[in-house]
Amino acid sequence: MALQAIAFYLLAAVTIGAGLLVVTARNPVHSVLFLICAFFSAAGLFVMLGAEFLAMLLVVVYVGAVAVLFLFVVMMLDVDFSALRAGFVRYLPIGGLVALILVVEIVAVSASVASHGAAAGAAVLTPSHDITNAEAIGRVLYTDYVYFFQAAGLVLLVAMIGAIVLTLRHRAGVRRQNIAAQVARTPATGMRIVQIKSGEGLSE
């Protein structure tokens, strides 16, 4: 039990410290590396809680895909981070207000669970020894919260399409594929019959 407590406090301290370094590091590459460290520490906490599936999901999806993608994007894009930080002070009051609202919501939810919802939540989330962790999560997602799960997927799809549309830039002088023009081509507009005299070549 003492080793479990030591491991828990160590992983929790690493997670909190890495999370703070993510938002305070000046180098964006270092921020992404600290984010990966925080994900690994959070995965260790999930393993200690018996949620091995969530730990694996955190490592595979967030560390293996999202964080690595962020790292490569930050390293390959020529982003002027000094210009991005120029408006930090201007938007600081709005950011502080949003952070304050989130803190109030978290405190309200925590107080509500601690007052009257802890027993009910423990009864619902008590794991069964007959089913695995992945099967229990699947039963919850695809039976009780299937519509919320589908709505979340739809929101993520719209966000992905919005990100593609916002970052798409049409540059002058770059030849692009026009699918509508290709589909609308006819033999009359798509080819030209040229009569070539014997012994003469083609000229532009």
C-alpha positions, 0 to 999 in steps of 0.5 A: 500500500505504501508503494502504491501511495508513493507511485500515485503521488509521484505520477500525480506530481509529474502530471501537474508539473508537466501540465504547468510547464506546457503553458509556461515553456517559451519554446513550443517544441518543449511544450509539446514534449512536456504534454507527452510527459503529462499524457504518460503520467496520466496513463500511469494513474489510469493503470493504478485505478484499474482502467487499463483500456483508458491508459492504452487509449491515452497513450495510443491516441493522444501520445501516438497521434495527437501529440506527435502530430503537434510536435511535427507541425510545430517543428515544420511550420515557420510560425512567428511565435513572437507575433502570436504572443503580442496579443497575449496581454490584450486577450488576458482578461477574456482568458481569465474570465473563461478560466474563472468560469471553468474553475467555478463549474469544476468546484460546483460539480465536485461539491455536488458529487461530494455532498449527495452523488458519491454513493450513487456514482460509486454504485454505478461505477463499481467494476464487475469481475465477470466483464473486462474494462473495455467491455464495461466501457462499451456497454456504457457508451453504446447503450446508455450514452449512444446518442451523446457518443454519436453527437460528440463524433459529429462535433469532432467531424465538423471541427475537422472540416472547419479546421481544413476550411480555415487553413486552406489558402488559394495561391495565385499562379498555382494550378489546382484540380477543377473537378467540375470542369473535368466532369463537364468535359465533352469530346468537342472541348476535350480534344482537338483534331489536327491534320498533319502533312506528311513529312512535317512535325507538330509545332505549338 
